[in-house]
């Protein structure tokens, strides 16, 4: 039978499921309200139930994955390898203004 133990001093939550332990450390869990369509929520509930989890857990994981991929990206331009754009069409002259060309909205 699943058990849940909360250590109030550290906000550490340990859930014992089938002899396995999952530890989630949080500074604080924020309660939020979101609006989703009924079919989407039903799918989350069905998927969660099939895996002995809650829809809330899946939504938290989805939010964390979104955060990692879109918000807290650790990749910078310096980490990327250069890519060839092909041959040089016209060599740059000393008086060429690339910034002006990039910002020109007449293109």
TORKOL-4160 file (C-alpha; in steps of 0.2 Angstrom, whole numbers, padded with zeros to 4 digits, m for minus):
107
<pt num="1" X="0000" Y="0000" Z="0000"/>
<pt num="2" X="0007" Y="0017" Z="m0005"/>
<pt num="3" X="0013" Y="0028" Z="0010"/>
<pt num="4" X="0018" Y="0046" Z="0011"/>
<pt num="5" X="0031" Y="0053" Z="0023"/>
<pt num="6" X="0033" Y="0072" Z="0025"/>
<pt num="7" X="0049" Y="0079" Z="0033"/>
<pt num="8" X="0042" Y="0097" Z="0038"/>
<pt num="9" X="0060" Y="0104" Z="0042"/>
<pt num="10" X="0067" Y="0101" Z="0024"/>
<pt num="11" X="0050" Y="0100" Z="0014"/>
<pt num="12" X="0056" Y="0082" Z="0009"/>
<pt num="13" X="0043" Y="0071" Z="0003"/>
<pt num="14" X="0046" Y="0052" Z="0001"/>
<pt num="15" X="0033" Y="0041" Z="m0007"/>
<pt num="16" X="0035" Y="0022" Z="m0004"/>
<pt num="17" X="0027" Y="0013" Z="m0018"/>
<pt num="18" X="0029" Y="m0006" Z="m0020"/>
<pt num="19" X="0045" Y="m0006" Z="m0010"/>
<pt num="20" X="0053" Y="0008" Z="m0020"/>
<pt num="21" X="0056" Y="0026" Z="m0014"/>
<pt num="22" X="0055" Y="0042" Z="m0024"/>
<pt num="23" X="0061" Y="0057" Z="m0015"/>
<pt num="24" X="0056" Y="0074" Z="m0021"/>
<pt num="25" X="0064" Y="0089" Z="m0014"/>
<pt num="26" X="0055" Y="0106" Z="m0016"/>
<pt num="27" X="0058" Y="0123" Z="m0008"/>
<pt num="28" X="0039" Y="0125" Z="m0009"/>
<pt num="29" X="0025" Y="0119" Z="m0019"/>
<pt num="30" X="0014" Y="0132" Z="m0026"/>
<pt num="31" X="m0004" Y="0128" Z="m0029"/>
<pt num="32" X="m0011" Y="0135" Z="m0045"/>
<pt num="33" X="m0027" Y="0134" Z="m0055"/>
<pt num="34" X="m0027" Y="0130" Z="m0074"/>
<pt num="35" X="m0041" Y="0128" Z="m0087"/>
<pt num="36" X="m0039" Y="0114" Z="m0099"/>
<pt num="37" X="m0051" Y="0106" Z="m0110"/>
<pt num="38" X="m0061" Y="0091" Z="m0104"/>
<pt num="39" X="m0053" Y="0079" Z="m0117"/>
<pt num="40" X="m0035" Y="0084" Z="m0112"/>
<pt num="41" X="m0038" Y="0082" Z="m0094"/>
<pt num="42" X="m0047" Y="0065" Z="m0096"/>
<pt num="43" X="m0032" Y="0059" Z="m0106"/>
<pt num="44" X="m0020" Y="0065" Z="m0092"/>
<pt num="45" X="m0031" Y="0056" Z="m0079"/>
<pt num="46" X="m0032" Y="0040" Z="m0089"/>
<pt num="47" X="m0013" Y="0040" Z="m0093"/>
<pt num="48" X="m0009" Y="0043" Z="m0074"/>
<pt num="49" X="m0021" Y="0030" Z="m0068"/>
<pt num="50" X="m0013" Y="0017" Z="m0079"/>
<pt num="51" X="0004" Y="0021" Z="m0071"/>
<pt num="52" X="m0002" Y="0022" Z="m0053"/>
<pt num="53" X="0001" Y="0041" Z="m0053"/>
<pt num="54" X="m0009" Y="0057" Z="m0052"/>
<pt num="55" X="m0013" Y="0069" Z="m0066"/>
<pt num="56" X="m0006" Y="0082" Z="m0055"/>
<pt num="57" X="0011" Y="0073" Z="m0055"/>
<pt num="58" X="0011" Y="0072" Z="m0074"/>
<pt num="59" X="0006" Y="0090" Z="m0076"/>
<pt num="60" X="0021" Y="0095" Z="m0064"/>
<pt num="61" X="0032" Y="0084" Z="m0075"/>
<pt num="62" X="0026" Y="0092" Z="m0091"/>
<pt num="63" X="0029" Y="0110" Z="m0084"/>
<pt num="64" X="0046" Y="0105" Z="m0078"/>
<pt num="65" X="0050" Y="0098" Z="m0095"/>
<pt num="66" X="0044" Y="0114" Z="m0104"/>
<pt num="67" X="0054" Y="0124" Z="m0092"/>
<pt num="68" X="0070" Y="0114" Z="m0095"/>
<pt num="69" X="0068" Y="0115" Z="m0114"/>
<pt num="70" X="0061" Y="0132" Z="m0117"/>
<pt num="71" X="0064" Y="0143" Z="m0102"/>
<pt num="72" X="0080" Y="0138" Z="m0093"/>
<pt num="73" X="0090" Y="0133" Z="m0109"/>
<pt num="74" X="0108" Y="0131" Z="m0105"/>
<pt num="75" X="0114" Y="0131" Z="m0123"/>
<pt num="76" X="0121" Y="0147" Z="m0129"/>
<pt num="77" X="0127" Y="0152" Z="m0146"/>
<pt num="78" X="0145" Y="0148" Z="m0140"/>
<pt num="79" X="0140" Y="0130" Z="m0138"/>
<pt num="80" X="0134" Y="0128" Z="m0156"/>
<pt num="81" X="0145" Y="0122" Z="m0170"/>
<pt num="82" X="0146" Y="0134" Z="m0185"/>
<pt num="83" X="0136" Y="0129" Z="m0200"/>
<pt num="84" X="0140" Y="0133" Z="m0218"/>
<pt num="85" X="0128" Y="0144" Z="m0227"/>
<pt num="86" X="0136" Y="0141" Z="m0244"/>
<pt num="87" X="0147" Y="0152" Z="m0255"/>
<pt num="88" X="0150" Y="0170" Z="m0252"/>
<pt num="89" X="0139" Y="0180" Z="m0264"/>
<pt num="90" X="0147" Y="0197" Z="m0263"/>
<pt num="91" X="0163" Y="0201" Z="m0253"/>
<pt num="92" X="0161" Y="0214" Z="m0239"/>
<pt num="93" X="0168" Y="0231" Z="m0242"/>
<pt num="94" X="0175" Y="0242" Z="m0228"/>
<pt num="95" X="0160" Y="0253" Z="m0228"/>
<pt num="96" X="0147" Y="0240" Z="m0228"/>
<pt num="97" X="0134" Y="0242" Z="m0214"/>
<pt num="98" X="0127" Y="0225" Z="m0209"/>
<pt num="99" X="0117" Y="0231" Z="m0194"/>
<pt num="100" X="0108" Y="0243" Z="m0205"/>
<pt num="101" X="0105" Y="0230" Z="m0218"/>
<pt num="102" X="0098" Y="0218" Z="m0204"/>
<pt num="103" X="0087" Y="0231" Z="m0197"/>
<pt num="104" X="0080" Y="0238" Z="m0213"/>
<pt num="105" X="0062" Y="0234" Z="m0214"/>
<pt num="106" X="0060" Y="0237" Z="m0233"/>
<pt num="107" X="0066" Y="0219" Z="m0237"/>
